[in-house]
Structure formats: C-alpha cells, structure tokens
Amino acid sequence: MGKYSLLVDIEKCVGCQICEVACKQANNLPAGPRLIRVITVGPVMVGGKLRMDFVPMRCMHCGKPTCIDACPTGAITKRTDGIVVIDEATCTGCKLCIEACPFGAIKFNDEKNVAMKCTLCADRLDRGQQPMCVIHCPAQAIRVGDINRLTEAIQQRKAKEMCHIDEIHNRNL
C-alpha cells in the first residue's frame, strides 16, 4: 500500500450526512465539532439546469501539512502511510494548528482541551478495516486507499459513462 488518501466522488454524494453521524459515533465526539462535514454548493444554473452539489470536507492529510509546522509541541505528525495524526497527550490546546489549517479541518474538543481531526480511522485501517464514513456512505461516494488506484478507478468509471452516453446519442440519430 502506498500513501492513504480519502477520495470523495461529489457526483455520487447525495448530501445525506450519514458520514458525519458515523464519524461522530466512531470517535465518540461531543456535540459541536465534526471531523467530516458536508457542505452544500448551490443551487446554481449549469447548462440551463439547476444543479446542487454536496462536498464532504475533512482533513486532506496534506503532502506538507502546515499544521505540523504550527504545532509548538510536536503533537502533530505524519505517519509513513501519509496519515496526519494528533497525539492528545502532547497537545497543549494552543489552537495554533487550527489557525494554520487552510481547510478548517482541525477542530477543538472543549471537553478534553485538545485539537482533533480526521485520522481516516487509522486504527481501523491498521486492522485492515475501512473508515466508518466509507462503510456507511449509502451512495458509495467515499473511498479510501492508494490515491493512484482511486483516481484510476474514477477515470475508468467516467470513461464507461461517456461510452454509454455516446451509445445512447448514436441510437437517437
């Protein structure tokens, strides 16, 4: 396995927010902070039709995470598999990582007085299991794995869809 990545196919996401609920339950989160949140984009006119997209936002597990550099205690590290994690025992709750994250992915747990973020359910991945958001997504819009394989799978699906559209168009001529 290369580096883990979470890929969201926004063309499949229906905005149900089940990923948010599954994540909160899996991480025993208090009311308030969400480690994955579904953003609604639209409705907007596209090609003369209304369109609305739903975009699940979470930690991007950046190649060069700004949160790591911002953390004065070294509580944030990047694992060899690409997953960025926060060590609660080392976090002092200074919130500098929250300010440094360009995606707004790091949240603050007031009950524990520590920063927290999506870990791609690293403990589950370590046991060969999928993250909870992936398991519970009814539209199968969320996938986790090697970024190159995920991108290739999406490209293959889109190529098949385009062939199907061309086939329908040709039948109607």
N, C-alpha and C positions, 0 to 999 in steps of 0.2 A: 504494500500500500504506500502510495506517495503521501502527499500532504492532504489532509482532510479539508473539505470545503462543503458548505451548505449552499445548494442551488435551489432557487425558487423560480418556477415557471409561472410568471404572472398571467399568462394566457389561460392557465388552468385554475388559478386561485379564485374562489367564489366569495371570499370575504367573510367566511363563517366564524372566524376567530377561535376555532377549536384548538389551533396550535397554541394560542395564548393560554387557554384553560389548561391544556395538557402540560405546558411548561410550568405554570404556576403550581399545579398539583405535584408534579415530579420534583420540583425544587422547594416545596413547602413554603412558598412565598407569602408574605403578609399582603394585606390589601394595599393597593397602590402600585408599586413597581412591577413592570412587566419586562421580561428579558427578551421577548419577541412581541412585537406589536404590529397589527395590521393597519396600514394607512390606506385611506380611500382617496383615489385620484379621479376627479371628475364629478359629475359627468361633463364630458367635453364633446364637441362635434368633430368627428373624424370621417372624412369621406361622405359627408351629408347625413351621417347617422350618429346618434348619441352613443357614447362609449364611457364606461366606468371601469377602472382597474383597481385591484386591491394588491397592495405590495407589503408582504410581511418583512418588517425591518428587524434586524438583530445585529449582534457583533459580527463584523466582517472578517475577523481573525486575519487582520492585515499582514502584508508581507513585512512591513516595517512599522509596527504599531507605535503610534505617538503616546499611547497610554503607558507603555513600558518606560519610555524616557521621562515621562512626567512624574512617575511614582518615586518619591524620595526614599522609600524603604526597600525597594526591590520586591514588593509583594506581587507584582505582575510579571509573568514570564511567558515565554512561548515554548511549547513543547516541540520535540523533534518532528512530530506529526503535523505541526502547524497550528495546533490549538493554543489559543491565548487563555491563560487562567490567572485567577487572583487567589493568593493564599490569605485566607481570612485571618490566620494567626499573626501574619506580618503586617496586614493593613491597619493603618492608624486612623482611617476615616477622614483624611485630609481633603478628599474630593478633588485633588489636582488631576487625577486621571479622568474624571467626569468632564472637567473643563477641556481637557486635551483631546477627547474623542470626537472626531469630526462627524460621526454618525449618531451621536446621542445614545449610544448603545450601553453605556455603563450607568447603572442606577445605584441609588444609595439605600441600604437597608437600615432604617432608623432603629429597629429593634436590636440589631447586632452592632450598629455603628461601624459598618464596613461597606466598601464598594462591592458591587456584584455585577455579573454579566453572563451572557450565554457562554457555555463551555462546550456546546454541541453535545451535551450529555456525555462528556468524556469518560465518565465512569462506565457508562453503558457501552460505548464504543470499545473500551478496553476489554469488555467481556464479550465482544462480538455482536452486540445488540445495536439496534437503531435508536437514534434520539426520539424522545416522546413526540415531538412535533411532527416528525416524519411518520411515525406509526399511526398517529391519529388523524392525519390530514385526509379527509374523505375524497378530495379531488386528486390526490397524489401529486400535488403541486410542489411539494418539498422533498428534496433528495439530499443525501449526504454521501460523500465518497471522494475519490480522487477527482480533482477538478477537470483534468483532461478527459477522463472517461465520461463524466457527467455532461460536459459540453458536447462531446461526440454523440452521446445518446440524444440530446435535444436536437442537434443538427440533423440526425438521421430521421427523427420524428417529423421535423419540419419539411424535410425533403419528400417524405412519403405523403404528407398532407398536400404539398404543392403538386405532386404527381396525380393525386386524387382530384384536385381542383381542375387541373388540365384535362383529365379524362372526362369529367362532367362537362366542361366547356366544349370539348370536341364533340360530345354526343349531341349537344344542343345546336351545333352548327348546321 
